[in-house]
Amino acid sequence: MTAFEVTRRGLLTATGLGILGTALIGCAPNGPAATGAPSGGTQARVDKRMGAEWDSHARTVMTWPTALIWGEDVDDVRADIANIARAIAEFEPVVMLASPVDVEDAEYECGSEVEVVELAVDDLWARDTVPVFVEAADGLEGVDFNFNGWGNKQEHPNDAFVGREFLREFEIPRIEANLVGEGGSLETDGLGTLLVTESSLVNANRNPGLDRDEVESRLKKLLGMQKVIWFDGVYDEDITDAHIDSLVRFTAPGVVLLDVPGEGAPDDVWSRSSAQARSVLEEATDAGGDGFDVVDLPQPDFGEIRGSGDDFLASYVNFYVGNGAVFVPEFGDRRADDRAQGILQDHFPDREIVPLAIDTVASGGGGIHCATHDMPGNPEE
């Protein structure tokens, strides 16, 4: 594993990278986030690596939700986010980005173990607004995917600039992607295989005029991927257009957990999406030419869970792998919760499984993975 010493307001150094090439594929200025598909090239090396989530983290980055987005539910959702942050902070450093007017509240709710950094944000979905980190020859880089509110479905005047401002604050080189997308659209084994849904990237609301082949080519160059495996996904049924991180996730190279319907689930677009993903995985091979071991991770029974609402995300696949622990939602269906925790323990035997109640976060259509973003490297001493 490549090790980075990462500090805020400090230069980054890399060790153990070995000898990498220096091919470049053009450049783009550090301009404002785009609202459509950026044109032209982007400065990015082919010789780079997007690591797997189980690699060492320097820290986890999160963002503090605002009343502008959450209204009367803001206190409840902040309690969920603070609970997630405190739990992760027992295993690795956590940085919480909070708007100036909310810094004091975030510090009080999260406690002294969480570092609160003043930076204007709108919502809690750090997975999508914080840059995607890649390891390159000269150190860590942040790929800014030009967040545009999941295809302009919501106005996020601050979140559109989180990628740029975060990288400036931490003095990490910024790569402005020649695509619009979100971190929740990307799942990798750390060895050059990328899993994505077509609905969340090959979509006129993000990348008008780009076909799948062109999107794939750009992803490979930006992230150092050798193979992209595509799933249909689901268009226009949720705000993300069906991110991969609630459908299928790696637990090791060649091993994936697949979100499948729970007991009593209807035959709907989501169950059909799961079935389509299975059919793809059964035929696909990874960047090394090997097939996949597909393990079902069933959803809870919606009749047994605490949460409700049309947007409620009851997917255990939206777990987060931290240093020494795996953080998984628990929904109140004891049988399903225990089953999910057991499956994850089987796949991460050397990590503690930490269940967390996230009912308000889930009511907003997301989960623990959606609310967190891992930064690769070794934790600061």
Backbone torsions as a table, in degrees:
resi	resn	phi	psi	omega
1	MET	NA	130.6	175.6
2	THR	-66.9	133.7	-177.7
3	ALA	-109.6	135.5	178.0
4	PHE	-125.6	139.5	168.6
5	GLU	-93.8	112.6	-172.4
6	VAL	-117.2	122.2	177.6
7	THR	-135.8	147.7	176.7
8	ARG	-72.1	140.3	-177.5
9	ARG	59.0	27.7	178.1
10	GLY	-136.4	157.2	179.1
11	LEU	-74.3	154.8	179.8
12	LEU	-102.4	139.0	173.3
13	THR	-125.4	148.3	-179.3
14	ALA	-118.7	144.1	174.6
15	THR	-130.8	151.8	174.6
16	GLY	76.9	15.2	-178.6
17	LEU	-78.2	-22.1	-176.1
18	GLY	75.4	-167.1	-178.7
19	ILE	-94.1	120.4	-179.9
20	LEU	-118.4	155.5	177.9
21	GLY	-72.9	179.0	-176.6
22	THR	-131.4	26.1	-179.8
23	ALA	-65.1	136.4	178.8
24	LEU	-115.6	155.7	-179.9
25	ILE	-126.1	40.4	177.0
26	GLY	100.0	-171.6	-176.3
27	CYS	-153.2	162.6	175.2
28	ALA	-144.7	148.2	-179.0
29	PRO	-73.1	162.9	176.2
30	ASN	-82.8	63.7	-177.9
31	GLY	-90.1	-176.5	-179.1
32	PRO	-67.4	159.1	179.3
33	ALA	-62.5	146.2	-176.2
34	ALA	-89.2	159.7	174.8
35	THR	-107.1	-5.9	175.2
36	GLY	-137.6	-167.8	-179.5
37	ALA	-74.3	118.7	177.2
38	PRO	-63.2	148.8	178.5
39	SER	-103.4	164.4	177.3
40	GLY	83.5	-174.5	-175.7
41	GLY	-86.0	-179.4	175.9
42	THR	-144.9	143.0	-179.3
43	GLN	-73.2	111.0	-178.3
44	ALA	-160.1	137.7	-178.8
45	ARG	-91.7	143.1	174.7
46	VAL	-67.8	-31.5	-176.8
47	ASP	-85.2	68.0	-180.0
48	LYS	-139.8	170.1	-175.9
49	ARG	-141.5	128.3	166.9
50	MET	-94.0	116.4	-173.7
51	GLY	-74.7	165.0	173.5
52	ALA	-78.7	155.1	-176.9
53	GLU	-66.3	-24.1	-179.5
54	TRP	-80.6	-4.8	172.3
55	ASP	-66.2	165.4	-179.0
56	SER	-62.0	139.6	177.5
57	HIS	-107.8	134.4	167.5
58	ALA	-70.2	-36.2	-179.7
59	ARG	-170.0	166.4	168.2
60	THR	-106.6	136.7	178.1
61	VAL	-108.2	134.3	177.0
62	MET	-134.0	168.1	178.8
63	THR	-131.3	143.5	-172.5
64	TRP	-89.4	120.0	-176.3
65	PRO	-67.0	149.3	-176.9
66	THR	-110.3	158.3	177.5
67	ALA	-65.9	-25.7	178.5
68	LEU	-57.2	-38.2	-179.1
69	ILE	-89.7	-43.9	-168.4
70	TRP	-97.3	-12.6	174.9
71	GLY	54.0	-128.1	-175.1
72	GLU	-69.9	-13.8	178.9
73	ASP	-92.4	5.8	-172.2
74	VAL	-63.2	-38.4	-179.3
75	ASP	-64.8	-40.0	-179.5
76	ASP	-68.5	-42.5	-178.5
77	VAL	-70.8	-34.1	175.9
78	ARG	-65.8	-34.3	176.3
79	ALA	-63.5	-41.3	176.2
80	ASP	-61.5	-47.7	-176.7
81	ILE	-65.4	-41.6	177.7
82	ALA	-63.5	-37.6	178.5
83	ASN	-64.7	-42.8	176.4
84	ILE	-62.3	-46.1	-177.2
85	ALA	-62.6	-44.3	-179.8
86	ARG	-64.6	-38.2	179.8
87	ALA	-64.8	-45.1	-179.9
88	ILE	-66.7	-35.8	-177.9
89	ALA	-63.3	-16.3	174.8
90	GLU	-72.6	-13.8	-175.8
91	PHE	-120.2	-24.4	-179.7
92	GLU	-161.4	161.4	178.6
93	PRO	-61.4	145.5	177.2
94	VAL	-127.2	131.3	173.2
95	VAL	-111.1	126.5	176.9
96	MET	-108.4	118.4	175.7
97	LEU	-85.0	128.2	-177.9
98	ALA	-138.5	141.5	176.9
99	SER	-63.8	153.5	-175.2
100	PRO	-50.2	-42.3	-176.7
101	VAL	-72.9	-13.1	-175.4
102	ASP	-109.8	-0.8	-175.5
103	VAL	-59.0	-47.3	-177.6
104	GLU	-61.7	-42.7	178.8
105	ASP	-64.1	-43.5	179.6
106	ALA	-62.4	-41.9	178.9
107	GLU	-62.7	-41.0	-179.5
108	TYR	-67.4	-45.8	-175.6
109	GLU	-71.8	-36.4	-174.2
110	CYS	-86.8	-26.9	179.5
111	GLY	87.0	173.0	-171.4
112	SER	-70.7	-17.1	-178.2
113	GLU	-77.4	-11.9	179.6
114	VAL	-108.8	127.2	177.7
115	GLU	-83.9	121.8	177.8
116	VAL	-98.2	125.9	-179.5
117	VAL	-115.6	128.7	-178.7
118	GLU	-74.0	117.4	178.0
119	LEU	-161.6	128.9	-173.9
120	ALA	-64.1	124.0	178.3
121	VAL	-135.4	166.2	175.6
122	ASP	-112.0	-43.1	-169.7
123	ASP	-139.0	-178.8	-169.6
124	LEU	-93.0	-0.2	-167.7
125	TRP	-87.1	68.4	-177.3
126	ALA	-60.2	-30.1	179.1
127	ARG	-55.5	-32.9	-173.5
128	ASP	-97.7	-24.5	-174.0
129	THR	-101.8	-30.5	177.0
130	VAL	-75.2	144.1	-177.0
131	PRO	-60.5	156.5	173.5
132	VAL	-86.9	124.9	-173.6
133	PHE	-92.2	137.5	176.1
134	VAL	-131.0	149.7	177.9
135	GLU	-96.5	123.6	-178.7
136	ALA	-124.1	177.9	-174.0
137	ALA	-59.4	-35.1	-175.8
138	ASP	-96.4	4.4	179.8
139	GLY	129.5	-158.3	-176.7
140	LEU	-81.7	138.8	173.1
141	GLU	-124.7	153.2	176.3
142	GLY	-114.8	121.3	178.5
143	VAL	-91.5	115.7	179.4
144	ASP	-91.4	112.3	-175.8
145	PHE	-91.0	22.0	168.0
146	ASN	58.6	51.0	-176.9
147	PHE	-50.2	128.5	-178.7
148	ASN	-128.8	34.8	177.3
149	GLY	69.4	40.0	179.2
150	TRP	54.2	53.0	179.1
151	GLY	80.4	37.3	176.8
152	ASN	60.5	30.7	176.1
153	LYS	-79.7	-26.7	176.1
154	GLN	-136.6	152.3	174.2
155	GLU	-86.4	125.0	178.7
156	HIS	-131.2	75.4	-174.2
157	PRO	-62.2	-30.6	177.9
158	ASN	-89.5	-42.7	-177.1
159	ASP	-62.0	-26.2	177.7
160	ALA	-61.3	-22.2	-176.5
161	PHE	-113.0	4.6	-179.3
162	VAL	-59.8	-43.7	-179.4
163	GLY	-56.3	-50.4	-178.7
164	ARG	-64.4	-47.0	-174.7
165	GLU	-71.0	-34.4	177.0
166	PHE	-62.9	-46.2	-178.2
167	LEU	-65.9	-33.9	175.5
168	ARG	-66.8	-43.4	-178.9
169	GLU	-62.4	-40.1	-176.9
170	PHE	-96.5	4.3	177.6
171	GLU	52.3	52.0	176.3
172	ILE	-110.0	132.9	179.3
173	PRO	-56.4	136.8	-177.3
174	ARG	-102.5	129.2	171.3
175	ILE	-109.8	113.7	177.0
176	GLU	-81.8	113.9	-177.4
177	ALA	-64.7	148.4	171.9
178	ASN	-92.7	36.5	175.5
179	LEU	-144.7	160.2	166.6
180	VAL	-108.3	130.7	179.7
181	GLY	-170.5	-169.7	-178.2
182	GLU	-141.3	154.9	179.4
183	GLY	-60.8	-29.3	178.9
184	GLY	-68.6	-11.2	177.7
185	SER	-83.2	-6.5	-167.3
186	LEU	-122.4	128.6	177.0
187	GLU	-137.1	125.6	-175.6
188	THR	-132.0	156.0	174.5
189	ASP	-91.8	0.4	-178.5
190	GLY	78.8	0.3	-177.9
191	LEU	-121.5	23.9	174.0
192	GLY	98.5	6.1	177.2
193	THR	-106.2	130.6	-179.5
194	LEU	-122.3	132.6	174.4
195	LEU	-107.1	132.2	-179.6
196	VAL	-147.1	155.8	170.5
197	THR	-97.4	136.9	179.5
198	GLU	-63.3	-36.7	-175.2
199	SER	-62.4	-28.0	-176.0
200	SER	-91.5	-7.4	-178.6
201	LEU	-129.7	-43.4	177.8
202	VAL	-88.3	76.5	-168.1
203	ASN	-149.0	131.2	-177.5
204	ALA	-62.7	-20.4	179.7
205	ASN	-79.0	-7.8	176.9
206	ARG	-123.6	-48.8	-172.6
207	ASN	-130.0	65.4	-176.8
208	PRO	-59.8	136.3	176.0
209	GLY	85.4	-4.9	-179.7
210	LEU	-100.7	128.7	175.5
211	ASP	-88.6	177.0	-173.7
212	ARG	-63.4	-38.9	-179.0
213	ASP	-62.6	-40.5	-179.3
214	GLU	-70.6	-41.4	177.0
215	VAL	-60.3	-43.6	179.4
216	GLU	-61.4	-44.6	180.0
217	SER	-59.2	-43.3	-179.3
218	ARG	-68.6	-40.5	177.7
219	LEU	-60.4	-43.1	-179.8
220	LYS	-59.5	-44.4	-178.2
221	LYS	-70.5	-40.4	-178.5
222	LEU	-67.8	-37.2	-169.3
223	LEU	-112.9	-1.7	179.8
224	GLY	73.3	32.2	-178.1
225	MET	-89.3	150.3	176.0
226	GLN	-105.1	-25.3	-179.1
227	LYS	-145.9	134.9	176.3
228	VAL	-116.2	126.8	177.5
229	ILE	-106.8	123.6	-173.5
230	TRP	-102.6	138.9	170.7
231	PHE	-118.1	150.3	-177.9
232	ASP	-59.6	-45.2	-172.8
233	GLY	73.3	-160.5	-178.5
234	VAL	-141.1	123.6	179.0
235	TYR	-87.9	136.8	163.8
236	ASP	67.3	15.8	179.2
237	GLU	-103.9	-19.6	172.2
238	ASP	-141.3	171.0	-172.1
239	ILE	-66.3	-27.3	-177.2
240	THR	-87.9	-8.7	-168.9
241	ASP	58.7	42.5	170.1
242	ALA	67.7	73.3	174.2
243	HIS	-62.3	150.5	179.8
244	ILE	-66.0	-27.8	-171.7
245	ASP	-76.2	2.5	169.2
246	SER	-115.5	11.4	-178.1
247	LEU	-120.3	-54.4	-177.5
248	VAL	-148.7	136.3	-176.9
249	ARG	-136.3	144.1	173.0
250	PHE	-74.2	144.4	164.9
251	THR	-116.5	-14.4	176.3
252	ALA	-169.7	163.0	175.3
253	PRO	-55.9	126.5	178.9
254	GLY	83.3	0.2	-178.0
255	VAL	-126.1	125.9	-179.5
256	VAL	-132.0	149.3	170.8
257	LEU	-102.4	130.9	-176.5
258	LEU	-111.1	126.2	174.0
259	ASP	-67.5	122.4	178.4
260	VAL	-127.9	153.5	-177.0
261	PRO	-60.3	146.6	175.4
262	GLY	-85.2	-173.9	-178.0
263	GLU	-62.1	135.3	176.5
264	GLY	75.6	8.7	-179.1
265	ALA	-71.1	143.8	-179.6
266	PRO	-75.6	162.8	170.9
267	ASP	-84.0	94.0	-175.2
268	ASP	-130.7	-170.1	-176.6
269	VAL	-62.4	-29.7	-177.7
270	TRP	-76.3	-41.3	176.7
271	SER	-66.3	-36.1	178.1
272	ARG	-70.3	-32.5	175.7
273	SER	-64.8	-41.2	177.4
274	SER	-62.4	-44.1	179.7
275	ALA	-64.1	-39.2	178.9
276	GLN	-65.9	-38.7	178.0
277	ALA	-62.8	-40.2	178.3
278	ARG	-61.3	-44.1	-178.5
279	SER	-63.1	-36.6	177.1
280	VAL	-65.6	-47.3	-176.5
281	LEU	-65.3	-31.9	-179.8
282	GLU	-67.3	-25.0	-178.0
283	GLU	-104.0	-16.7	-170.6
284	ALA	-83.4	160.1	169.1
285	THR	-128.0	154.9	-178.6
286	ASP	-85.6	-172.4	-176.3
287	ALA	-62.5	-23.4	178.0
288	GLY	-89.9	0.2	179.5
289	GLY	87.1	8.5	-179.1
290	ASP	-97.1	151.8	177.1
291	GLY	-78.3	-177.8	-175.3
292	PHE	-113.3	140.7	167.5
293	ASP	-93.3	112.7	-174.9
294	VAL	-102.8	122.0	-178.5
295	VAL	-116.7	128.4	179.3
296	ASP	-72.5	137.7	171.8
297	LEU	-124.8	89.9	-171.6
298	PRO	-68.0	144.6	172.1
299	GLN	-69.0	164.1	173.7
300	PRO	-72.8	169.0	172.0
301	ASP	-77.0	119.6	-176.2
302	PHE	-63.2	-19.0	175.8
303	GLY	-77.5	-10.3	-176.2
304	GLU	-110.9	-7.9	-173.9
305	ILE	-87.2	162.1	178.8
306	ARG	-77.1	-39.4	-172.4
307	GLY	-78.1	168.9	179.0
308	SER	-157.9	175.9	178.5
309	GLY	111.9	153.6	-175.8
310	ASP	-64.2	-28.5	-176.2
311	ASP	-95.5	-0.4	-173.5
312	PHE	-61.3	125.2	-179.8
313	LEU	-98.6	103.5	179.9
314	ALA	-104.7	62.5	-178.3
315	SER	-120.6	121.2	175.0
316	TYR	-73.5	-17.6	-179.3
317	VAL	-65.1	-18.6	178.2
318	ASN	-83.8	45.3	176.4
319	PHE	-83.0	168.7	178.6
320	TYR	-130.0	127.6	179.5
321	VAL	-94.9	116.2	177.3
322	GLY	-110.7	-177.1	176.5
323	ASN	-68.3	106.2	175.7
324	GLY	85.5	0.8	-176.9
325	ALA	-153.8	157.7	171.4
326	VAL	-123.4	127.2	-175.6
327	PHE	-104.4	121.5	-171.7
328	VAL	-130.1	140.8	177.2
329	PRO	-69.2	148.4	168.5
330	GLU	-124.4	136.1	-168.0
331	PHE	-113.2	-4.2	178.8
332	GLY	104.2	-11.3	171.1
333	ASP	-86.4	97.4	-169.2
334	ARG	-59.0	-40.9	-178.3
335	ARG	-63.5	-47.4	-179.1
336	ALA	-69.2	-39.6	178.1
337	ASP	-59.6	-47.3	-179.5
338	ASP	-63.8	-40.2	179.7
339	ARG	-62.5	-45.3	-179.7
340	ALA	-63.1	-43.0	179.4
341	GLN	-64.1	-37.5	178.1
342	GLY	-66.1	-41.4	178.7
343	ILE	-63.1	-44.5	179.9
344	LEU	-66.3	-37.2	177.3
345	GLN	-63.7	-37.5	176.9
346	ASP	-60.5	-35.6	-175.7
347	HIS	-91.1	-17.8	176.7
348	PHE	-130.0	65.8	-171.5
349	PRO	-64.9	-22.3	-177.6
350	ASP	-95.4	7.1	-179.7
351	ARG	-121.1	147.5	176.4
352	GLU	-74.6	137.8	175.5
353	ILE	-94.4	121.2	-175.2
354	VAL	-116.4	104.8	177.4
355	PRO	-81.4	140.6	-178.3
356	LEU	-135.3	135.1	173.5
357	ALA	-80.2	127.4	-176.0
358	ILE	-137.0	42.3	-170.3
359	ASP	-57.5	-40.0	-177.8
360	THR	-74.9	-41.0	174.1
361	VAL	-57.9	-46.6	-179.3
362	ALA	-63.4	-31.5	178.6
363	SER	-65.3	-22.3	177.1
364	GLY	-87.7	5.7	175.9
365	GLY	91.2	15.5	-178.0
366	GLY	-136.7	-173.7	-177.5
367	GLY	-148.2	-163.5	-175.8
368	ILE	-63.7	-43.0	179.6
369	HIS	-63.8	-40.5	178.9
370	CYS	-60.8	-29.5	-174.0
371	ALA	-93.8	2.7	-175.1
372	THR	-131.2	156.2	174.8
373	HIS	-146.7	121.7	-177.2
374	ASP	-83.9	137.3	172.8
375	MET	-109.7	120.7	-175.2
376	PRO	-67.3	153.1	177.2
377	GLY	133.7	-179.1	177.9
378	ASN	-92.8	135.9	178.5
379	PRO	-57.7	146.3	177.4
380	GLU	-64.8	143.0	178.3
381	GLU	-70.8	NA	NA
